[in-house]
């Protein structure tokens, strides 16, 4: 029996997990570099941890014994900071930062489908509004990170 694609119950968010040949070839070359990439990201994350220590910005938390790869470095801004304005200011200063995490219940699909609104998940509302992704890649230097942190703290 074929599902009725026009039925509202059939509409679900989905993903296309198929990979192109080019993506597969690129992935294989990246796998050869994996240990170096992960080590570089971990070292950069450790430098941010040190540079943010004692500031009002909270570094990402990690559970004891967890081996984090750091695809991103998402810090938590102090309460009351306008993250979007901060992102714009840092961009004007040549520092690219991004929203740290998205509040999925407030994404269009979930708002329209399930009626979620701001206030339904107060802790998530708070964290999503204050999470900021700092620049992170395996080759970022300590000086570049110090510049990011210096501008970030000055913008607070």
CNS distance restraints for C-alpha pairs under 8 A (distance, minus, plus):
assign (resid   3 and name CA) (resid  10 and name CA) 7.20 0.50 0.50
assign (resid   4 and name CA) (resid  10 and name CA) 6.87 0.50 0.50
assign (resid   5 and name CA) (resid  10 and name CA) 5.72 0.50 0.50
assign (resid   5 and name CA) (resid  11 and name CA) 7.18 0.50 0.50
assign (resid   6 and name CA) (resid  10 and name CA) 7.13 0.50 0.50
assign (resid   6 and name CA) (resid  11 and name CA) 7.90 0.50 0.50
assign (resid   7 and name CA) (resid  11 and name CA) 7.16 0.50 0.50
assign (resid  13 and name CA) (resid 109 and name CA) 7.77 0.50 0.50
assign (resid  19 and name CA) (resid  23 and name CA) 6.07 0.50 0.50
assign (resid  19 and name CA) (resid  24 and name CA) 6.56 0.50 0.50
assign (resid  20 and name CA) (resid  24 and name CA) 6.33 0.50 0.50
assign (resid  21 and name CA) (resid  25 and name CA) 6.22 0.50 0.50
assign (resid  22 and name CA) (resid  26 and name CA) 6.11 0.50 0.50
assign (resid  23 and name CA) (resid  27 and name CA) 5.93 0.50 0.50
assign (resid  24 and name CA) (resid  28 and name CA) 6.25 0.50 0.50
assign (resid  25 and name CA) (resid  29 and name CA) 6.54 0.50 0.50
assign (resid  26 and name CA) (resid  30 and name CA) 6.24 0.50 0.50
assign (resid  27 and name CA) (resid  31 and name CA) 6.12 0.50 0.50
assign (resid  28 and name CA) (resid  32 and name CA) 6.67 0.50 0.50
assign (resid  29 and name CA) (resid  33 and name CA) 7.02 0.50 0.50
assign (resid  30 and name CA) (resid  34 and name CA) 6.17 0.50 0.50
assign (resid  33 and name CA) (resid  37 and name CA) 6.13 0.50 0.50
assign (resid  34 and name CA) (resid  38 and name CA) 6.04 0.50 0.50
assign (resid  35 and name CA) (resid  39 and name CA) 6.06 0.50 0.50
assign (resid  36 and name CA) (resid  40 and name CA) 6.08 0.50 0.50
assign (resid  36 and name CA) (resid 138 and name CA) 7.87 0.50 0.50
assign (resid  37 and name CA) (resid  41 and name CA) 6.23 0.50 0.50
assign (resid  37 and name CA) (resid 138 and name CA) 5.48 0.50 0.50
assign (resid  38 and name CA) (resid  42 and name CA) 6.12 0.50 0.50
assign (resid  38 and name CA) (resid  69 and name CA) 5.75 0.50 0.50
assign (resid  38 and name CA) (resid  70 and name CA) 7.65 0.50 0.50
assign (resid  38 and name CA) (resid 138 and name CA) 7.31 0.50 0.50
assign (resid  39 and name CA) (resid  43 and name CA) 6.11 0.50 0.50
assign (resid  39 and name CA) (resid 138 and name CA) 7.47 0.50 0.50
assign (resid  40 and name CA) (resid  44 and name CA) 6.16 0.50 0.50
assign (resid  40 and name CA) (resid 137 and name CA) 7.27 0.50 0.50
assign (resid  40 and name CA) (resid 138 and name CA) 4.05 0.50 0.50
assign (resid  40 and name CA) (resid 139 and name CA) 6.59 0.50 0.50
assign (resid  41 and name CA) (resid  45 and name CA) 6.08 0.50 0.50
assign (resid  41 and name CA) (resid  69 and name CA) 6.88 0.50 0.50
assign (resid  41 and name CA) (resid  70 and name CA) 6.00 0.50 0.50
assign (resid  41 and name CA) (resid  71 and name CA) 7.54 0.50 0.50
assign (resid  41 and name CA) (resid 136 and name CA) 6.90 0.50 0.50
assign (resid  41 and name CA) (resid 137 and name CA) 5.85 0.50 0.50
assign (resid  41 and name CA) (resid 138 and name CA) 4.72 0.50 0.50
assign (resid  42 and name CA) (resid  46 and name CA) 6.15 0.50 0.50
assign (resid  42 and name CA) (resid  68 and name CA) 7.58 0.50 0.50
assign (resid  42 and name CA) (resid  69 and name CA) 6.42 0.50 0.50
assign (resid  42 and name CA) (resid  70 and name CA) 6.43 0.50 0.50
assign (resid  43 and name CA) (resid  47 and name CA) 6.35 0.50 0.50
assign (resid  44 and name CA) (resid  48 and name CA) 6.38 0.50 0.50
assign (resid  44 and name CA) (resid 136 and name CA) 6.93 0.50 0.50
assign (resid  44 and name CA) (resid 137 and name CA) 7.52 0.50 0.50
assign (resid  44 and name CA) (resid 138 and name CA) 6.97 0.50 0.50
assign (resid  44 and name CA) (resid 140 and name CA) 6.88 0.50 0.50
assign (resid  44 and name CA) (resid 141 and name CA) 7.65 0.50 0.50
assign (resid  44 and name CA) (resid 142 and name CA) 7.52 0.50 0.50
assign (resid  45 and name CA) (resid  49 and name CA) 6.17 0.50 0.50
assign (resid  45 and name CA) (resid  70 and name CA) 7.11 0.50 0.50
assign (resid  45 and name CA) (resid  73 and name CA) 6.72 0.50 0.50
assign (resid  45 and name CA) (resid 136 and name CA) 7.63 0.50 0.50
assign (resid  46 and name CA) (resid  50 and name CA) 6.33 0.50 0.50
assign (resid  47 and name CA) (resid  51 and name CA) 6.09 0.50 0.50
assign (resid  47 and name CA) (resid 142 and name CA) 6.92 0.50 0.50
assign (resid  47 and name CA) (resid 145 and name CA) 7.74 0.50 0.50
assign (resid  48 and name CA) (resid  52 and name CA) 5.91 0.50 0.50
assign (resid  48 and name CA) (resid  59 and name CA) 7.70 0.50 0.50
assign (resid  48 and name CA) (resid 145 and name CA) 6.94 0.50 0.50
assign (resid  48 and name CA) (resid 149 and name CA) 7.96 0.50 0.50
assign (resid  49 and name CA) (resid  53 and name CA) 6.15 0.50 0.50
assign (resid  49 and name CA) (resid  59 and name CA) 5.89 0.50 0.50
assign (resid  51 and name CA) (resid 146 and name CA) 7.11 0.50 0.50
assign (resid  51 and name CA) (resid 149 and name CA) 7.09 0.50 0.50
assign (resid  52 and name CA) (resid  56 and name CA) 7.98 0.50 0.50
assign (resid  52 and name CA) (resid  57 and name CA) 6.39 0.50 0.50
assign (resid  52 and name CA) (resid  58 and name CA) 7.23 0.50 0.50
assign (resid  52 and name CA) (resid  59 and name CA) 6.78 0.50 0.50
assign (resid  52 and name CA) (resid 149 and name CA) 7.29 0.50 0.50
assign (resid  53 and name CA) (resid  58 and name CA) 7.98 0.50 0.50
assign (resid  53 and name CA) (resid  59 and name CA) 7.91 0.50 0.50
assign (resid  56 and name CA) (resid  77 and name CA) 7.18 0.50 0.50
assign (resid  56 and name CA) (resid  78 and name CA) 5.99 0.50 0.50
assign (resid  57 and name CA) (resid  75 and name CA) 6.65 0.50 0.50
assign (resid  57 and name CA) (resid  76 and name CA) 5.77 0.50 0.50
assign (resid  57 and name CA) (resid  77 and name CA) 5.07 0.50 0.50
assign (resid  57 and name CA) (resid  78 and name CA) 6.11 0.50 0.50
assign (resid  58 and name CA) (resid  75 and name CA) 5.61 0.50 0.50
assign (resid  58 and name CA) (resid  76 and name CA) 4.96 0.50 0.50
assign (resid  58 and name CA) (resid  77 and name CA) 6.64 0.50 0.50
assign (resid  58 and name CA) (resid  78 and name CA) 7.91 0.50 0.50
assign (resid  59 and name CA) (resid  74 and name CA) 7.28 0.50 0.50
assign (resid  59 and name CA) (resid  75 and name CA) 4.88 0.50 0.50
assign (resid  59 and name CA) (resid  76 and name CA) 6.62 0.50 0.50
assign (resid  60 and name CA) (resid  73 and name CA) 7.04 0.50 0.50
assign (resid  60 and name CA) (resid  74 and name CA) 6.02 0.50 0.50
assign (resid  60 and name CA) (resid  75 and name CA) 5.53 0.50 0.50
assign (resid  60 and name CA) (resid  76 and name CA) 7.43 0.50 0.50
assign (resid  62 and name CA) (resid  66 and name CA) 6.55 0.50 0.50
assign (resid  62 and name CA) (resid  68 and name CA) 7.52 0.50 0.50
assign (resid  72 and name CA) (resid 133 and name CA) 6.57 0.50 0.50
assign (resid  72 and name CA) (resid 134 and name CA) 7.54 0.50 0.50
assign (resid  72 and name CA) (resid 135 and name CA) 7.94 0.50 0.50
assign (resid  72 and name CA) (resid 136 and name CA) 6.45 0.50 0.50
assign (resid  73 and name CA) (resid 133 and name CA) 5.48 0.50 0.50
assign (resid  73 and name CA) (resid 134 and name CA) 5.69 0.50 0.50
assign (resid  73 and name CA) (resid 135 and name CA) 7.39 0.50 0.50
assign (resid  73 and name CA) (resid 136 and name CA) 6.51 0.50 0.50
assign (resid  74 and name CA) (resid 100 and name CA) 5.35 0.50 0.50
assign (resid  74 and name CA) (resid 101 and name CA) 7.88 0.50 0.50
assign (resid  74 and name CA) (resid 131 and name CA) 6.22 0.50 0.50
assign (resid  74 and name CA) (resid 132 and name CA) 5.36 0.50 0.50
assign (resid  74 and name CA) (resid 133 and name CA) 4.31 0.50 0.50
assign (resid  74 and name CA) (resid 134 and name CA) 6.40 0.50 0.50
assign (resid  75 and name CA) (resid 100 and name CA) 7.36 0.50 0.50
assign (resid  75 and name CA) (resid 131 and name CA) 5.79 0.50 0.50
assign (resid  75 and name CA) (resid 132 and name CA) 5.34 0.50 0.50
assign (resid  75 and name CA) (resid 133 and name CA) 6.28 0.50 0.50
assign (resid  75 and name CA) (resid 134 and name CA) 7.30 0.50 0.50
assign (resid  76 and name CA) (resid 127 and name CA) 7.38 0.50 0.50
assign (resid  76 and name CA) (resid 130 and name CA) 5.55 0.50 0.50
assign (resid  76 and name CA) (resid 131 and name CA) 4.71 0.50 0.50
assign (resid  76 and name CA) (resid 132 and name CA) 6.22 0.50 0.50
assign (resid  77 and name CA) (resid  81 and name CA) 6.70 0.50 0.50
assign (resid  77 and name CA) (resid  83 and name CA) 7.59 0.50 0.50
assign (resid  77 and name CA) (resid 130 and name CA) 5.04 0.50 0.50
assign (resid  77 and name CA) (resid 131 and name CA) 6.30 0.50 0.50
assign (resid  77 and name CA) (resid 132 and name CA) 7.02 0.50 0.50
assign (resid  78 and name CA) (resid 130 and name CA) 7.11 0.50 0.50
assign (resid  79 and name CA) (resid 130 and name CA) 7.22 0.50 0.50
assign (resid  81 and name CA) (resid  86 and name CA) 7.77 0.50 0.50
assign (resid  81 and name CA) (resid 130 and name CA) 7.35 0.50 0.50
assign (resid  81 and name CA) (resid 156 and name CA) 6.99 0.50 0.50
assign (resid  82 and name CA) (resid  86 and name CA) 6.20 0.50 0.50
assign (resid  82 and name CA) (resid 130 and name CA) 7.82 0.50 0.50
assign (resid  83 and name CA) (resid  87 and name CA) 6.14 0.50 0.50
assign (resid  83 and name CA) (resid  99 and name CA) 7.86 0.50 0.50
assign (resid  83 and name CA) (resid 129 and name CA) 6.81 0.50 0.50
assign (resid  83 and name CA) (resid 130 and name CA) 6.04 0.50 0.50
assign (resid  83 and name CA) (resid 131 and name CA) 7.74 0.50 0.50
assign (resid  83 and name CA) (resid 132 and name CA) 7.25 0.50 0.50
assign (resid  84 and name CA) (resid  88 and name CA) 6.37 0.50 0.50
assign (resid  84 and name CA) (resid  99 and name CA) 7.78 0.50 0.50
assign (resid  85 and name CA) (resid  89 and name CA) 6.22 0.50 0.50
assign (resid  86 and name CA) (resid  90 and name CA) 6.11 0.50 0.50
assign (resid  86 and name CA) (resid 155 and name CA) 6.66 0.50 0.50
assign (resid  86 and name CA) (resid 156 and name CA) 7.60 0.50 0.50
assign (resid  87 and name CA) (resid  91 and name CA) 6.08 0.50 0.50
assign (resid  87 and name CA) (resid  96 and name CA) 7.49 0.50 0.50
assign (resid  87 and name CA) (resid  97 and name CA) 5.89 0.50 0.50
assign (resid  87 and name CA) (resid  98 and name CA) 6.70 0.50 0.50
assign (resid  88 and name CA) (resid  92 and name CA) 6.30 0.50 0.50
assign (resid  89 and name CA) (resid  93 and name CA) 6.48 0.50 0.50
assign (resid  89 and name CA) (resid 155 and name CA) 7.41 0.50 0.50
assign (resid  90 and name CA) (resid  94 and name CA) 6.36 0.50 0.50
assign (resid  90 and name CA) (resid  95 and name CA) 5.07 0.50 0.50
assign (resid  90 and name CA) (resid  96 and name CA) 6.66 0.50 0.50
assign (resid  90 and name CA) (resid  97 and name CA) 7.25 0.50 0.50
assign (resid  90 and name CA) (resid 151 and name CA) 7.07 0.50 0.50
assign (resid  90 and name CA) (resid 152 and name CA) 7.11 0.50 0.50
assign (resid  90 and name CA) (resid 155 and name CA) 7.61 0.50 0.50
assign (resid  91 and name CA) (resid  95 and name CA) 4.89 0.50 0.50
assign (resid  91 and name CA) (resid  96 and name CA) 5.24 0.50 0.50
assign (resid  91 and name CA) (resid  97 and name CA) 7.20 0.50 0.50
assign (resid  93 and name CA) (resid 151 and name CA) 7.98 0.50 0.50
assign (resid  95 and name CA) (resid 135 and name CA) 7.91 0.50 0.50
assign (resid  95 and name CA) (resid 148 and name CA) 6.64 0.50 0.50
assign (resid  96 and name CA) (resid 134 and name CA) 7.60 0.50 0.50
assign (resid  96 and name CA) (resid 135 and name CA) 6.60 0.50 0.50
assign (resid  97 and name CA) (resid 132 and name CA) 6.93 0.50 0.50
assign (resid  97 and name CA) (resid 133 and name CA) 5.63 0.50 0.50
assign (resid  97 and name CA) (resid 134 and name CA) 5.21 0.50 0.50
assign (resid  97 and name CA) (resid 135 and name CA) 6.14 0.50 0.50
assign (resid  98 and name CA) (resid 132 and name CA) 5.96 0.50 0.50
assign (resid  98 and name CA) (resid 133 and name CA) 5.08 0.50 0.50
assign (resid  98 and name CA) (resid 134 and name CA) 7.05 0.50 0.50
assign (resid  99 and name CA) (resid 131 and name CA) 6.34 0.50 0.50
assign (resid  99 and name CA) (resid 132 and name CA) 5.08 0.50 0.50
assign (resid  99 and name CA) (resid 133 and name CA) 5.97 0.50 0.50
assign (resid 100 and name CA) (resid 128 and name CA) 7.25 0.50 0.50
assign (resid 100 and name CA) (resid 130 and name CA) 7.79 0.50 0.50
assign (resid 100 and name CA) (resid 131 and name CA) 4.36 0.50 0.50
assign (resid 100 and name CA) (resid 132 and name CA) 4.03 0.50 0.50
assign (resid 100 and name CA) (resid 133 and name CA) 4.51 0.50 0.50
assign (resid 101 and name CA) (resid 128 and name CA) 5.67 0.50 0.50
assign (resid 101 and name CA) (resid 131 and name CA) 6.06 0.50 0.50
assign (resid 101 and name CA) (resid 132 and name CA) 7.51 0.50 0.50
assign (resid 102 and name CA) (resid 128 and name CA) 5.95 0.50 0.50
assign (resid 103 and name CA) (resid 107 and name CA) 6.77 0.50 0.50
assign (resid 103 and name CA) (resid 124 and name CA) 6.76 0.50 0.50
assign (resid 103 and name CA) (resid 125 and name CA) 7.02 0.50 0.50
assign (resid 103 and name CA) (resid 128 and name CA) 5.73 0.50 0.50
assign (resid 104 and name CA) (resid 110 and name CA) 7.26 0.50 0.50
assign (resid 105 and name CA) (resid 110 and name CA) 5.29 0.50 0.50
assign (resid 105 and name CA) (resid 111 and name CA) 6.38 0.50 0.50
assign (resid 105 and name CA) (resid 116 and name CA) 5.98 0.50 0.50
assign (resid 105 and name CA) (resid 117 and name CA) 7.72 0.50 0.50
assign (resid 106 and name CA) (resid 110 and name CA) 6.24 0.50 0.50
assign (resid 106 and name CA) (resid 111 and name CA) 5.40 0.50 0.50
assign (resid 106 and name CA) (resid 116 and name CA) 6.27 0.50 0.50
assign (resid 106 and name CA) (resid 117 and name CA) 6.39 0.50 0.50
assign (resid 106 and name CA) (resid 118 and name CA) 7.19 0.50 0.50
assign (resid 107 and name CA) (resid 111 and name CA) 6.07 0.50 0.50
assign (resid 108 and name CA) (resid 112 and name CA) 5.93 0.50 0.50
assign (resid 109 and name CA) (resid 113 and name CA) 5.76 0.50 0.50
assign (resid 110 and name CA) (resid 114 and name CA) 5.40 0.50 0.50
assign (resid 110 and name CA) (resid 115 and name CA) 6.81 0.50 0.50
assign (resid 110 and name CA) (resid 116 and name CA) 6.51 0.50 0.50
assign (resid 111 and name CA) (resid 115 and name CA) 4.62 0.50 0.50
assign (resid 111 and name CA) (resid 116 and name CA) 4.71 0.50 0.50
assign (resid 111 and name CA) (resid 117 and name CA) 6.61 0.50 0.50
assign (resid 112 and name CA) (resid 116 and name CA) 7.67 0.50 0.50
assign (resid 116 and name CA) (resid 120 and name CA) 6.52 0.50 0.50
assign (resid 118 and name CA) (resid 122 and name CA) 7.52 0.50 0.50
assign (resid 118 and name CA) (resid 125 and name CA) 6.75 0.50 0.50
assign (resid 119 and name CA) (resid 125 and name CA) 6.96 0.50 0.50
assign (resid 121 and name CA) (resid 125 and name CA) 6.04 0.50 0.50
assign (resid 122 and name CA) (resid 126 and name CA) 6.25 0.50 0.50
assign (resid 123 and name CA) (resid 127 and name CA) 6.28 0.50 0.50
assign (resid 124 and name CA) (resid 128 and name CA) 5.78 0.50 0.50
assign (resid 125 and name CA) (resid 129 and name CA) 6.22 0.50 0.50
assign (resid 126 and name CA) (resid 130 and name CA) 6.49 0.50 0.50
assign (resid 127 and name CA) (resid 131 and name CA) 5.90 0.50 0.50
assign (resid 134 and name CA) (resid 148 and name CA) 7.83 0.50 0.50
assign (resid 135 and name CA) (resid 145 and name CA) 7.95 0.50 0.50
assign (resid 135 and name CA) (resid 148 and name CA) 7.90 0.50 0.50
assign (resid 136 and name CA) (resid 140 and name CA) 6.51 0.50 0.50
assign (resid 140 and name CA) (resid 144 and name CA) 6.44 0.50 0.50
assign (resid 140 and name CA) (resid 145 and name CA) 7.05 0.50 0.50
assign (resid 141 and name CA) (resid 145 and name CA) 6.29 0.50 0.50
assign (resid 142 and name CA) (resid 146 and name CA) 6.06 0.50 0.50
assign (resid 143 and name CA) (resid 147 and name CA) 6.24 0.50 0.50
assign (resid 144 and name CA) (resid 148 and name CA) 6.34 0.50 0.50
assign (resid 145 and name CA) (resid 149 and name CA) 6.21 0.50 0.50
assign (resid 146 and name CA) (resid 150 and name CA) 5.94 0.50 0.50
assign (resid 147 and name CA) (resid 151 and name CA) 6.14 0.50 0.50
assign (resid 148 and name CA) (resid 152 and name CA) 5.99 0.50 0.50
assign (resid 149 and name CA) (resid 153 and name CA) 6.02 0.50 0.50
assign (resid 150 and name CA) (resid 154 and name CA) 6.16 0.50 0.50
assign (resid 151 and name CA) (resid 155 and name CA) 6.06 0.50 0.50
assign (resid 152 and name CA) (resid 156 and name CA) 6.57 0.50 0.50
